Amino acid sequence: MSIPGQEAADALVRRIGVSIDPDLLVLALTHRSFAYEAGGLPTNERLEFLGDSVLGIVVTDHLYHAHPDLPEGELAKMRAACVSQKSLAAIARQISLGPCVLLGKGETSTGGHNKDSILCDAFEAILGAVYLTHGIETSREVVLRLVGPSLAAAAKSGAALDWKTSLQERCAELGLPAPVYDVTGEGPDHARVFTARAMVDGQARGEGTGTAKKHAEQEAAAAAYASLETVDSQVDGVVA
């Protein structure tokens, strides 16, 4: 089976840096919306599942050996930052993956080629295809080359690795209850926008928006964390 836009797909493979079995490449690029409109073709979801696991073990192994003095909690934050939907979608854009993804008419008309969720899933599916074509060692090389900048940035990001966890830790330091999130959504399912408010001790401390609840919550947590940075940590449970 050939891919619409075969030249773009061939260029994508060159940017990935290793060959990929042609049938697996097509499968990795086949979004469920395209598969449905084409009469029930297989989708990239199984490859995405496999690629997610390949990505996880490679990143975890790298962090474990690269940071022997860090506790489990910090390693988990770094891993979460590197394999987040936002981070993987950014990598997908860097290798121009979006234009190669096979989408149905509805997803195409609503900008699906640039949606974080679709890009992230397709990137993980590509990693699954690389693994099935070459095995774990070549997959490791591809992951570390493409995700490497995110791994390096994560080592320097501190609280920004996981704003929700950092906010919870900050609240504990101040003797405040754990934050809760008030999330609302607007718009149709294919273009829904969520707004989150981070509530600390009954008070709204930060607000954020995003195309996924977790992204809106992270943005709200970042704003709330900044607001609490000015609070005297010696004040027992009192927000200034």
Biotite code that builds the C-alpha atoms (Angstrom):
import biotite.structure as struc

atoms = struc.array([
    struc.Atom([0.000, 0.000, 0.000], chain_id="A", res_id=1, res_name="MET", atom_name="CA", element="C"),
    struc.Atom([1.382, 3.418, -0.922], chain_id="A", res_id=2, res_name="SER", atom_name="CA", element="C"),
    struc.Atom([0.927, 6.604, 1.064], chain_id="A", res_id=3, res_name="ILE", atom_name="CA", element="C"),
    struc.Atom([-0.759, 9.726, -0.291], chain_id="A", res_id=4, res_name="PRO", atom_name="CA", element="C"),
    struc.Atom([2.100, 12.199, -0.333], chain_id="A", res_id=5, res_name="GLY", atom_name="CA", element="C"),
    struc.Atom([4.709, 9.457, -0.683], chain_id="A", res_id=6, res_name="GLN", atom_name="CA", element="C"),
    struc.Atom([7.530, 11.946, -1.191], chain_id="A", res_id=7, res_name="GLU", atom_name="CA", element="C"),
    struc.Atom([6.725, 13.611, 2.119], chain_id="A", res_id=8, res_name="ALA", atom_name="CA", element="C"),
    struc.Atom([6.657, 10.221, 3.821], chain_id="A", res_id=9, res_name="ALA", atom_name="CA", element="C"),
    struc.Atom([10.028, 9.297, 2.308], chain_id="A", res_id=10, res_name="ASP", atom_name="CA", element="C"),
    struc.Atom([11.443, 12.590, 3.573], chain_id="A", res_id=11, res_name="ALA", atom_name="CA", element="C"),
    struc.Atom([10.002, 11.813, 7.014], chain_id="A", res_id=12, res_name="LEU", atom_name="CA", element="C"),
    struc.Atom([11.839, 8.483, 7.101], chain_id="A", res_id=13, res_name="VAL", atom_name="CA", element="C"),
    struc.Atom([15.079, 10.257, 6.222], chain_id="A", res_id=14, res_name="ARG", atom_name="CA", element="C"),
    struc.Atom([14.561, 12.673, 9.101], chain_id="A", res_id=15, res_name="ARG", atom_name="CA", element="C"),
    struc.Atom([13.893, 9.779, 11.474], chain_id="A", res_id=16, res_name="ILE", atom_name="CA", element="C"),
    struc.Atom([17.203, 8.386, 10.336], chain_id="A", res_id=17, res_name="GLY", atom_name="CA", element="C"),
    struc.Atom([16.416, 4.683, 9.883], chain_id="A", res_id=18, res_name="VAL", atom_name="CA", element="C"),
    struc.Atom([14.432, 2.658, 7.389], chain_id="A", res_id=19, res_name="SER", atom_name="CA", element="C"),
    struc.Atom([10.932, 1.518, 8.330], chain_id="A", res_id=20, res_name="ILE", atom_name="CA", element="C"),
    struc.Atom([9.065, -1.428, 6.859], chain_id="A", res_id=21, res_name="ASP", atom_name="CA", element="C"),
    struc.Atom([6.732, 0.181, 4.271], chain_id="A", res_id=22, res_name="PRO", atom_name="CA", element="C"),
    struc.Atom([3.602, -1.576, 5.518], chain_id="A", res_id=23, res_name="ASP", atom_name="CA", element="C"),
    struc.Atom([4.380, -0.624, 9.117], chain_id="A", res_id=24, res_name="LEU", atom_name="CA", element="C"),
    struc.Atom([4.993, 2.973, 8.068], chain_id="A", res_id=25, res_name="LEU", atom_name="CA", element="C"),
    struc.Atom([1.563, 3.165, 6.433], chain_id="A", res_id=26, res_name="VAL", atom_name="CA", element="C"),
    struc.Atom([-0.005, 1.639, 9.532], chain_id="A", res_id=27, res_name="LEU", atom_name="CA", element="C"),
    struc.Atom([1.811, 4.070, 11.835], chain_id="A", res_id=28, res_name="ALA", atom_name="CA", element="C"),
    struc.Atom([0.428, 6.999, 9.846], chain_id="A", res_id=29, res_name="LEU", atom_name="CA", element="C"),
    struc.Atom([-3.165, 5.738, 9.673], chain_id="A", res_id=30, res_name="THR", atom_name="CA", element="C"),
    struc.Atom([-5.397, 7.648, 12.078], chain_id="A", res_id=31, res_name="HIS", atom_name="CA", element="C"),
    struc.Atom([-8.701, 6.068, 13.042], chain_id="A", res_id=32, res_name="ARG", atom_name="CA", element="C"),
    struc.Atom([-10.666, 8.794, 11.226], chain_id="A", res_id=33, res_name="SER", atom_name="CA", element="C"),
    struc.Atom([-9.040, 7.852, 7.917], chain_id="A", res_id=34, res_name="PHE", atom_name="CA", element="C"),
    struc.Atom([-9.428, 4.137, 8.615], chain_id="A", res_id=35, res_name="ALA", atom_name="CA", element="C"),
    struc.Atom([-13.142, 4.556, 9.292], chain_id="A", res_id=36, res_name="TYR", atom_name="CA", element="C"),
    struc.Atom([-13.786, 6.565, 6.127], chain_id="A", res_id=37, res_name="GLU", atom_name="CA", element="C"),
    struc.Atom([-11.794, 4.035, 4.090], chain_id="A", res_id=38, res_name="ALA", atom_name="CA", element="C"),
    struc.Atom([-14.080, 1.209, 5.148], chain_id="A", res_id=39, res_name="GLY", atom_name="CA", element="C"),
    struc.Atom([-12.487, -0.096, 8.340], chain_id="A", res_id=40, res_name="GLY", atom_name="CA", element="C"),
    struc.Atom([-8.745, -0.270, 7.720], chain_id="A", res_id=41, res_name="LEU", atom_name="CA", element="C"),
    struc.Atom([-6.415, -1.106, 10.629], chain_id="A", res_id=42, res_name="PRO", atom_name="CA", element="C"),
    struc.Atom([-5.385, 1.975, 12.625], chain_id="A", res_id=43, res_name="THR", atom_name="CA", element="C"),
    struc.Atom([-2.130, 3.070, 14.224], chain_id="A", res_id=44, res_name="ASN", atom_name="CA", element="C"),
    struc.Atom([-3.453, 2.519, 17.758], chain_id="A", res_id=45, res_name="GLU", atom_name="CA", element="C"),
    struc.Atom([-1.744, -0.843, 18.384], chain_id="A", res_id=46, res_name="ARG", atom_name="CA", element="C"),
    struc.Atom([1.570, 0.536, 17.148], chain_id="A", res_id=47, res_name="LEU", atom_name="CA", element="C"),
    struc.Atom([1.034, 3.571, 19.362], chain_id="A", res_id=48, res_name="GLU", atom_name="CA", element="C"),
    struc.Atom([0.584, 1.246, 22.353], chain_id="A", res_id=49, res_name="PHE", atom_name="CA", element="C"),
    struc.Atom([3.836, -0.538, 21.510], chain_id="A", res_id=50, res_name="LEU", atom_name="CA", element="C"),
    struc.Atom([5.757, 2.658, 20.814], chain_id="A", res_id=51, res_name="GLY", atom_name="CA", element="C"),
    struc.Atom([4.645, 4.172, 24.107], chain_id="A", res_id=52, res_name="ASP", atom_name="CA", element="C"),
    struc.Atom([6.234, 1.246, 25.939], chain_id="A", res_id=53, res_name="SER", atom_name="CA", element="C"),
    struc.Atom([9.436, 1.443, 23.879], chain_id="A", res_id=54, res_name="VAL", atom_name="CA", element="C"),
    struc.Atom([9.679, 5.160, 24.585], chain_id="A", res_id=55, res_name="LEU", atom_name="CA", element="C"),
    struc.Atom([9.040, 4.612, 28.287], chain_id="A", res_id=56, res_name="GLY", atom_name="CA", element="C"),
    struc.Atom([11.731, 1.970, 28.811], chain_id="A", res_id=57, res_name="ILE", atom_name="CA", element="C"),
    struc.Atom([14.366, 3.860, 26.817], chain_id="A", res_id=58, res_name="VAL", atom_name="CA", element="C"),
    struc.Atom([13.736, 7.168, 28.597], chain_id="A", res_id=59, res_name="VAL", atom_name="CA", element="C"),
    struc.Atom([13.526, 5.494, 32.024], chain_id="A", res_id=60, res_name="THR", atom_name="CA", element="C"),
    struc.Atom([16.758, 3.555, 31.451], chain_id="A", res_id=61, res_name="ASP", atom_name="CA", element="C"),
    struc.Atom([18.546, 6.702, 30.292], chain_id="A", res_id=62, res_name="HIS", atom_name="CA", element="C"),
    struc.Atom([17.393, 8.791, 33.259], chain_id="A", res_id=63, res_name="LEU", atom_name="CA", element="C"),
    struc.Atom([18.264, 6.043, 35.732], chain_id="A", res_id=64, res_name="TYR", atom_name="CA", element="C"),
    struc.Atom([21.854, 5.814, 34.528], chain_id="A", res_id=65, res_name="HIS", atom_name="CA", element="C"),
    struc.Atom([22.359, 9.506, 33.736], chain_id="A", res_id=66, res_name="ALA", atom_name="CA", element="C"),
    struc.Atom([21.217, 10.737, 37.160], chain_id="A", res_id=67, res_name="HIS", atom_name="CA", element="C"),
    struc.Atom([22.416, 8.205, 39.761], chain_id="A", res_id=68, res_name="PRO", atom_name="CA", element="C"),
    struc.Atom([21.940, 10.625, 42.667], chain_id="A", res_id=69, res_name="ASP", atom_name="CA", element="C"),
    struc.Atom([18.320, 11.650, 41.986], chain_id="A", res_id=70, res_name="LEU", atom_name="CA", element="C"),
    struc.Atom([15.457, 10.081, 43.963], chain_id="A", res_id=71, res_name="PRO", atom_name="CA", element="C"),
    struc.Atom([12.618, 8.232, 42.289], chain_id="A", res_id=72, res_name="GLU", atom_name="CA", element="C"),
    struc.Atom([10.254, 11.204, 42.547], chain_id="A", res_id=73, res_name="GLY", atom_name="CA", element="C"),
    struc.Atom([12.541, 13.524, 40.597], chain_id="A", res_id=74, res_name="GLU", atom_name="CA", element="C"),
    struc.Atom([13.225, 10.876, 37.959], chain_id="A", res_id=75, res_name="LEU", atom_name="CA", element="C"),
    struc.Atom([9.483, 10.357, 37.552], chain_id="A", res_id=76, res_name="ALA", atom_name="CA", element="C"),
    struc.Atom([8.955, 14.097, 37.038], chain_id="A", res_id=77, res_name="LYS", atom_name="CA", element="C"),
    struc.Atom([11.681, 14.213, 34.395], chain_id="A", res_id=78, res_name="MET", atom_name="CA", element="C"),
    struc.Atom([10.249, 11.212, 32.577], chain_id="A", res_id=79, res_name="ARG", atom_name="CA", element="C"),
    struc.Atom([6.748, 12.675, 32.648], chain_id="A", res_id=80, res_name="ALA", atom_name="CA", element="C"),
    struc.Atom([8.012, 15.933, 31.153], chain_id="A", res_id=81, res_name="ALA", atom_name="CA", element="C"),
    struc.Atom([9.871, 14.155, 28.357], chain_id="A", res_id=82, res_name="CYS", atom_name="CA", element="C"),
    struc.Atom([7.041, 11.852, 27.303], chain_id="A", res_id=83, res_name="VAL", atom_name="CA", element="C"),
    struc.Atom([4.159, 14.300, 27.756], chain_id="A", res_id=84, res_name="SER", atom_name="CA", element="C"),
    struc.Atom([1.757, 14.881, 24.890], chain_id="A", res_id=85, res_name="GLN", atom_name="CA", element="C"),
    struc.Atom([3.001, 18.443, 24.488], chain_id="A", res_id=86, res_name="LYS", atom_name="CA", element="C"),
    struc.Atom([6.653, 17.393, 24.375], chain_id="A", res_id=87, res_name="SER", atom_name="CA", element="C"),
    struc.Atom([6.114, 14.570, 21.876], chain_id="A", res_id=88, res_name="LEU", atom_name="CA", element="C"),
    struc.Atom([3.910, 16.741, 19.666], chain_id="A", res_id=89, res_name="ALA", atom_name="CA", element="C"),
    struc.Atom([6.703, 19.310, 19.534], chain_id="A", res_id=90, res_name="ALA", atom_name="CA", element="C"),
    struc.Atom([9.134, 16.609, 18.370], chain_id="A", res_id=91, res_name="ILE", atom_name="CA", element="C"),
    struc.Atom([6.603, 15.465, 15.771], chain_id="A", res_id=92, res_name="ALA", atom_name="CA", element="C"),
    struc.Atom([6.451, 19.011, 14.408], chain_id="A", res_id=93, res_name="ARG", atom_name="CA", element="C"),
    struc.Atom([10.236, 19.192, 14.251], chain_id="A", res_id=94, res_name="GLN", atom_name="CA", element="C"),
    struc.Atom([10.336, 16.162, 11.951], chain_id="A", res_id=95, res_name="ILE", atom_name="CA", element="C"),
    struc.Atom([7.285, 17.388, 9.968], chain_id="A", res_id=96, res_name="SER", atom_name="CA", element="C"),
    struc.Atom([5.232, 14.345, 10.891], chain_id="A", res_id=97, res_name="LEU", atom_name="CA", element="C"),
    struc.Atom([1.858, 16.097, 10.764], chain_id="A", res_id=98, res_name="GLY", atom_name="CA", element="C"),
    struc.Atom([1.469, 16.434, 6.975], chain_id="A", res_id=99, res_name="PRO", atom_name="CA", element="C"),
    struc.Atom([2.156, 12.716, 6.581], chain_id="A", res_id=100, res_name="CYS", atom_name="CA", element="C"),
    struc.Atom([-0.588, 11.480, 8.912], chain_id="A", res_id=101, res_name="VAL", atom_name="CA", element="C"),
    struc.Atom([-3.575, 9.999, 7.098], chain_id="A", res_id=102, res_name="LEU", atom_name="CA", element="C"),
    struc.Atom([-6.705, 11.697, 8.426], chain_id="A", res_id=103, res_name="LEU", atom_name="CA", element="C"),
    struc.Atom([-10.395, 11.616, 7.593], chain_id="A", res_id=104, res_name="GLY", atom_name="CA", element="C"),
    struc.Atom([-12.093, 14.623, 6.068], chain_id="A", res_id=105, res_name="LYS", atom_name="CA", element="C"),
    struc.Atom([-13.507, 15.816, 9.384], chain_id="A", res_id=106, res_name="GLY", atom_name="CA", element="C"),
    struc.Atom([-10.166, 15.806, 11.190], chain_id="A", res_id=107, res_name="GLU", atom_name="CA", element="C"),
    struc.Atom([-8.461, 17.395, 8.198], chain_id="A", res_id=108, res_name="THR", atom_name="CA", element="C"),
    struc.Atom([-10.989, 20.237, 8.094], chain_id="A", res_id=109, res_name="SER", atom_name="CA", element="C"),
    struc.Atom([-10.480, 21.015, 11.791], chain_id="A", res_id=110, res_name="THR", atom_name="CA", element="C"),
    struc.Atom([-6.684, 21.181, 11.658], chain_id="A", res_id=111, res_name="GLY", atom_name="CA", element="C"),
    struc.Atom([-5.998, 17.628, 12.739], chain_id="A", res_id=112, res_name="GLY", atom_name="CA", element="C"),
    struc.Atom([-2.551, 17.608, 11.172], chain_id="A", res_id=113, res_name="HIS", atom_name="CA", element="C"),
    struc.Atom([-1.438, 20.044, 13.870], chain_id="A", res_id=114, res_name="ASN", atom_name="CA", element="C"),
    struc.Atom([-3.318, 18.672, 16.895], chain_id="A", res_id=115, res_name="LYS", atom_name="CA", element="C"),
    struc.Atom([-1.087, 17.693, 19.799], chain_id="A", res_id=116, res_name="ASP", atom_name="CA", element="C"),
    struc.Atom([-3.015, 14.501, 20.495], chain_id="A", res_id=117, res_name="SER", atom_name="CA", element="C"),
    struc.Atom([-2.821, 13.237, 16.906], chain_id="A", res_id=118, res_name="ILE", atom_name="CA", element="C"),
    struc.Atom([0.849, 14.177, 16.528], chain_id="A", res_id=119, res_name="LEU", atom_name="CA", element="C"),
    struc.Atom([1.792, 12.538, 19.817], chain_id="A", res_id=120, res_name="CYS", atom_name="CA", element="C"),
    struc.Atom([-0.039, 9.310, 18.963], chain_id="A", res_id=121, res_name="ASP", atom_name="CA", element="C"),
    struc.Atom([1.489, 9.156, 15.478], chain_id="A", res_id=122, res_name="ALA", atom_name="CA", element="C"),
    struc.Atom([4.981, 9.749, 16.867], chain_id="A", res_id=123, res_name="PHE", atom_name="CA", element="C"),
    struc.Atom([4.577, 6.861, 19.317], chain_id="A", res_id=124, res_name="GLU", atom_name="CA", element="C"),
    struc.Atom([3.237, 4.690, 16.489], chain_id="A", res_id=125, res_name="ALA", atom_name="CA", element="C"),
    struc.Atom([6.331, 5.514, 14.432], chain_id="A", res_id=126, res_name="ILE", atom_name="CA", element="C"),
    struc.Atom([8.504, 4.377, 17.349], chain_id="A", res_id=127, res_name="LEU", atom_name="CA", element="C"),
    struc.Atom([6.513, 1.142, 17.446], chain_id="A", res_id=128, res_name="GLY", atom_name="CA", element="C"),
    struc.Atom([7.171, 0.665, 13.737], chain_id="A", res_id=129, res_name="ALA", atom_name="CA", element="C"),
    struc.Atom([10.893, 1.324, 14.219], chain_id="A", res_id=130, res_name="VAL", atom_name="CA", element="C"),
    struc.Atom([10.982, -1.275, 16.992], chain_id="A", res_id=131, res_name="TYR", atom_name="CA", element="C"),
    struc.Atom([9.255, -3.936, 14.902], chain_id="A", res_id=132, res_name="LEU", atom_name="CA", element="C"),
    struc.Atom([11.564, -3.197, 11.972], chain_id="A", res_id=133, res_name="THR", atom_name="CA", element="C"),
    struc.Atom([14.887, -3.048, 13.830], chain_id="A", res_id=134, res_name="HIS", atom_name="CA", element="C"),
    struc.Atom([14.541, -4.081, 17.493], chain_id="A", res_id=135, res_name="GLY", atom_name="CA", element="C"),
    struc.Atom([15.319, -2.317, 20.739], chain_id="A", res_id=136, res_name="ILE", atom_name="CA", element="C"),
    struc.Atom([18.871, -1.070, 20.169], chain_id="A", res_id=137, res_name="GLU", atom_name="CA", element="C"),
    struc.Atom([18.068, 0.854, 16.996], chain_id="A", res_id=138, res_name="THR", atom_name="CA", element="C"),
    struc.Atom([14.904, 2.091, 18.675], chain_id="A", res_id=139, res_name="SER", atom_name="CA", element="C"),
    struc.Atom([17.022, 3.325, 21.585], chain_id="A", res_id=140, res_name="ARG", atom_name="CA", element="C"),
    struc.Atom([19.248, 5.281, 19.210], chain_id="A", res_id=141, res_name="GLU", atom_name="CA", element="C"),
    struc.Atom([16.248, 6.874, 17.503], chain_id="A", res_id=142, res_name="VAL", atom_name="CA", element="C"),
    struc.Atom([14.539, 7.782, 20.780], chain_id="A", res_id=143, res_name="VAL", atom_name="CA", element="C"),
    struc.Atom([17.654, 9.286, 22.336], chain_id="A", res_id=144, res_name="LEU", atom_name="CA", element="C"),
    struc.Atom([18.433, 11.279, 19.201], chain_id="A", res_id=145, res_name="ARG", atom_name="CA", element="C"),
    struc.Atom([14.928, 12.692, 18.853], chain_id="A", res_id=146, res_name="LEU", atom_name="CA", element="C"),
    struc.Atom([14.025, 13.040, 22.532], chain_id="A", res_id=147, res_name="VAL", atom_name="CA", element="C"),
    struc.Atom([17.546, 13.965, 23.638], chain_id="A", res_id=148, res_name="GLY", atom_name="CA", element="C"),
    struc.Atom([16.948, 17.747, 23.736], chain_id="A", res_id=149, res_name="PRO", atom_name="CA", element="C"),
    struc.Atom([13.901, 17.192, 25.958], chain_id="A", res_id=150, res_name="SER", atom_name="CA", element="C"),
    struc.Atom([15.958, 14.991, 28.274], chain_id="A", res_id=151, res_name="LEU", atom_name="CA", element="C"),
    struc.Atom([18.609, 17.681, 28.547], chain_id="A", res_id=152, res_name="ALA", atom_name="CA", element="C"),
    struc.Atom([16.032, 20.393, 29.210], chain_id="A", res_id=153, res_name="ALA", atom_name="CA", element="C"),
    struc.Atom([14.293, 18.271, 31.840], chain_id="A", res_id=154, res_name="ALA", atom_name="CA", element="C"),
    struc.Atom([17.469, 18.111, 33.896], chain_id="A", res_id=155, res_name="ALA", atom_name="CA", element="C"),
    struc.Atom([17.336, 21.913, 34.265], chain_id="A", res_id=156, res_name="LYS", atom_name="CA", element="C"),
    struc.Atom([13.619, 22.523, 34.583], chain_id="A", res_id=157, res_name="SER", atom_name="CA", element="C"),
    struc.Atom([13.049, 22.126, 38.333], chain_id="A", res_id=158, res_name="GLY", atom_name="CA", element="C"),
    struc.Atom([9.450, 22.824, 39.341], chain_id="A", res_id=159, res_name="ALA", atom_name="CA", element="C"),
    struc.Atom([8.408, 23.183, 35.689], chain_id="A", res_id=160, res_name="ALA", atom_name="CA", element="C"),
    struc.Atom([8.835, 19.447, 35.147], chain_id="A", res_id=161, res_name="LEU", atom_name="CA", element="C"),
    struc.Atom([5.431, 18.820, 36.687], chain_id="A", res_id=162, res_name="ASP", atom_name="CA", element="C"),
    struc.Atom([3.625, 21.905, 37.918], chain_id="A", res_id=163, res_name="TRP", atom_name="CA", element="C"),
    struc.Atom([0.805, 19.954, 39.564], chain_id="A", res_id=164, res_name="LYS", atom_name="CA", element="C"),
    struc.Atom([3.186, 17.912, 41.697], chain_id="A", res_id=165, res_name="THR", atom_name="CA", element="C"),
    struc.Atom([5.314, 20.968, 42.456], chain_id="A", res_id=166, res_name="SER", atom_name="CA", element="C"),
    struc.Atom([2.237, 22.940, 43.525], chain_id="A", res_id=167, res_name="LEU", atom_name="CA", element="C"),
    struc.Atom([1.112, 20.107, 45.795], chain_id="A", res_id=168, res_name="GLN", atom_name="CA", element="C"),
    struc.Atom([4.566, 19.987, 47.385], chain_id="A", res_id=169, res_name="GLU", atom_name="CA", element="C"),
    struc.Atom([4.559, 23.773, 47.827], chain_id="A", res_id=170, res_name="ARG", atom_name="CA", element="C"),
    struc.Atom([1.160, 23.648, 49.538], chain_id="A", res_id=171, res_name="CYS", atom_name="CA", element="C"),
    struc.Atom([2.453, 20.984, 51.915], chain_id="A", res_id=172, res_name="ALA", atom_name="CA", element="C"),
    struc.Atom([5.458, 23.165, 52.765], chain_id="A", res_id=173, res_name="GLU", atom_name="CA", element="C"),
    struc.Atom([3.106, 26.011, 53.656], chain_id="A", res_id=174, res_name="LEU", atom_name="CA", element="C"),
    struc.Atom([0.764, 23.863, 55.711], chain_id="A", res_id=175, res_name="GLY", atom_name="CA", element="C"),
    struc.Atom([-2.030, 24.320, 53.181], chain_id="A", res_id=176, res_name="LEU", atom_name="CA", element="C"),
    struc.Atom([-4.437, 21.631, 51.954], chain_id="A", res_id=177, res_name="PRO", atom_name="CA", element="C"),
    struc.Atom([-3.712, 19.944, 48.647], chain_id="A", res_id=178, res_name="ALA", atom_name="CA", element="C"),
    struc.Atom([-4.887, 21.931, 45.613], chain_id="A", res_id=179, res_name="PRO", atom_name="CA", element="C"),
    struc.Atom([-8.034, 20.954, 43.758], chain_id="A", res_id=180, res_name="VAL", atom_name="CA", element="C"),
    struc.Atom([-8.930, 21.807, 40.173], chain_id="A", res_id=181, res_name="TYR", atom_name="CA", element="C"),
    struc.Atom([-12.190, 23.233, 38.869], chain_id="A", res_id=182, res_name="ASP", atom_name="CA", element="C"),
    struc.Atom([-12.314, 22.369, 35.156], chain_id="A", res_id=183, res_name="VAL", atom_name="CA", element="C"),
    struc.Atom([-14.892, 23.391, 32.561], chain_id="A", res_id=184, res_name="THR", atom_name="CA", element="C"),
    struc.Atom([-14.989, 22.702, 28.817], chain_id="A", res_id=185, res_name="GLY", atom_name="CA", element="C"),
    struc.Atom([-16.463, 24.565, 25.867], chain_id="A", res_id=186, res_name="GLU", atom_name="CA", element="C"),
    struc.Atom([-16.874, 23.852, 22.164], chain_id="A", res_id=187, res_name="GLY", atom_name="CA", element="C"),
    struc.Atom([-17.568, 20.746, 20.056], chain_id="A", res_id=188, res_name="PRO", atom_name="CA", element="C"),
    struc.Atom([-15.805, 17.470, 20.814], chain_id="A", res_id=189, res_name="ASP", atom_name="CA", element="C"),
    struc.Atom([-13.311, 17.872, 17.979], chain_id="A", res_id=190, res_name="HIS", atom_name="CA", element="C"),
    struc.Atom([-12.312, 21.398, 19.060], chain_id="A", res_id=191, res_name="ALA", atom_name="CA", element="C"),
    struc.Atom([-12.976, 21.464, 22.790], chain_id="A", res_id=192, res_name="ARG", atom_name="CA", element="C"),
    struc.Atom([-11.143, 23.977, 24.975], chain_id="A", res_id=193, res_name="VAL", atom_name="CA", element="C"),
    struc.Atom([-10.824, 23.440, 28.720], chain_id="A", res_id=194, res_name="PHE", atom_name="CA", element="C"),
    struc.Atom([-10.386, 26.062, 31.410], chain_id="A", res_id=195, res_name="THR", atom_name="CA", element="C"),
    struc.Atom([-8.987, 25.040, 34.804], chain_id="A", res_id=196, res_name="ALA", atom_name="CA", element="C"),
    struc.Atom([-8.742, 26.942, 38.063], chain_id="A", res_id=197, res_name="ARG", atom_name="CA", element="C"),
    struc.Atom([-6.297, 25.774, 40.737], chain_id="A", res_id=198, res_name="ALA", atom_name="CA", element="C"),
    struc.Atom([-8.048, 26.140, 44.087], chain_id="A", res_id=199, res_name="MET", atom_name="CA", element="C"),
    struc.Atom([-5.907, 26.314, 47.223], chain_id="A", res_id=200, res_name="VAL", atom_name="CA", element="C"),
    struc.Atom([-7.722, 26.383, 50.562], chain_id="A", res_id=201, res_name="ASP", atom_name="CA", element="C"),
    struc.Atom([-10.889, 27.504, 48.800], chain_id="A", res_id=202, res_name="GLY", atom_name="CA", element="C"),
    struc.Atom([-9.186, 30.340, 46.930], chain_id="A", res_id=203, res_name="GLN", atom_name="CA", element="C"),
    struc.Atom([-8.509, 30.465, 43.171], chain_id="A", res_id=204, res_name="ALA", atom_name="CA", element="C"),
    struc.Atom([-4.739, 30.819, 42.859], chain_id="A", res_id=205, res_name="ARG", atom_name="CA", element="C"),
    struc.Atom([-4.215, 30.227, 39.145], chain_id="A", res_id=206, res_name="GLY", atom_name="CA", element="C"),
    struc.Atom([-6.042, 29.675, 35.866], chain_id="A", res_id=207, res_name="GLU", atom_name="CA", element="C"),
    struc.Atom([-5.094, 27.929, 32.635], chain_id="A", res_id=208, res_name="GLY", atom_name="CA", element="C"),
    struc.Atom([-6.567, 26.789, 29.326], chain_id="A", res_id=209, res_name="THR", atom_name="CA", element="C"),
    struc.Atom([-5.788, 23.931, 26.963], chain_id="A", res_id=210, res_name="GLY", atom_name="CA", element="C"),
    struc.Atom([-7.171, 21.443, 24.465], chain_id="A", res_id=211, res_name="THR", atom_name="CA", element="C"),
    struc.Atom([-6.944, 18.721, 27.128], chain_id="A", res_id=212, res_name="ALA", atom_name="CA", element="C"),
    struc.Atom([-7.912, 18.855, 30.801], chain_id="A", res_id=213, res_name="LYS", atom_name="CA", element="C"),
    struc.Atom([-4.456, 17.879, 31.985], chain_id="A", res_id=214, res_name="LYS", atom_name="CA", element="C"),
    struc.Atom([-2.846, 20.668, 29.969], chain_id="A", res_id=215, res_name="HIS", atom_name="CA", element="C"),
    struc.Atom([-5.233, 23.257, 31.388], chain_id="A", res_id=216, res_name="ALA", atom_name="CA", element="C"),
    struc.Atom([-4.562, 21.945, 34.892], chain_id="A", res_id=217, res_name="GLU", atom_name="CA", element="C"),
    struc.Atom([-0.789, 22.135, 34.414], chain_id="A", res_id=218, res_name="GLN", atom_name="CA", element="C"),
    struc.Atom([-1.057, 25.733, 33.239], chain_id="A", res_id=219, res_name="GLU", atom_name="CA", element="C"),
    struc.Atom([-3.285, 26.623, 36.196], chain_id="A", res_id=220, res_name="ALA", atom_name="CA", element="C"),
    struc.Atom([-0.869, 24.894, 38.572], chain_id="A", res_id=221, res_name="ALA", atom_name="CA", element="C"),
    struc.Atom([2.039, 26.903, 37.155], chain_id="A", res_id=222, res_name="ALA", atom_name="CA", element="C"),
    struc.Atom([0.188, 30.148, 37.786], chain_id="A", res_id=223, res_name="ALA", atom_name="CA", element="C"),
    struc.Atom([-0.793, 29.036, 41.292], chain_id="A", res_id=224, res_name="ALA", atom_name="CA", element="C"),
    struc.Atom([2.772, 27.974, 42.088], chain_id="A", res_id=225, res_name="TYR", atom_name="CA", element="C"),
    struc.Atom([4.023, 31.424, 41.079], chain_id="A", res_id=226, res_name="ALA", atom_name="CA", element="C"),
    struc.Atom([1.432, 33.084, 43.293], chain_id="A", res_id=227, res_name="SER", atom_name="CA", element="C"),
    struc.Atom([2.503, 30.979, 46.279], chain_id="A", res_id=228, res_name="LEU", atom_name="CA", element="C"),
    struc.Atom([6.179, 31.745, 45.749], chain_id="A", res_id=229, res_name="GLU", atom_name="CA", element="C"),
    struc.Atom([5.538, 35.061, 47.484], chain_id="A", res_id=230, res_name="THR", atom_name="CA", element="C"),
    struc.Atom([4.045, 33.402, 50.535], chain_id="A", res_id=231, res_name="VAL", atom_name="CA", element="C"),
    struc.Atom([6.239, 33.231, 53.626], chain_id="A", res_id=232, res_name="ASP", atom_name="CA", element="C"),
    struc.Atom([6.857, 29.523, 54.144], chain_id="A", res_id=233, res_name="SER", atom_name="CA", element="C"),
    struc.Atom([7.117, 30.120, 57.865], chain_id="A", res_id=234, res_name="GLN", atom_name="CA", element="C"),
    struc.Atom([3.475, 31.227, 58.091], chain_id="A", res_id=235, res_name="VAL", atom_name="CA", element="C"),
    struc.Atom([1.514, 28.219, 59.247], chain_id="A", res_id=236, res_name="ASP", atom_name="CA", element="C"),
    struc.Atom([-1.373, 27.780, 56.831], chain_id="A", res_id=237, res_name="GLY", atom_name="CA", element="C"),
    struc.Atom([-1.934, 31.499, 56.241], chain_id="A", res_id=238, res_name="VAL", atom_name="CA", element="C"),
    struc.Atom([-1.845, 32.799, 52.670], chain_id="A", res_id=239, res_name="VAL", atom_name="CA", element="C"),
    struc.Atom([-0.515, 36.352, 52.450], chain_id="A", res_id=240, res_name="ALA", atom_name="CA", element="C"),
])
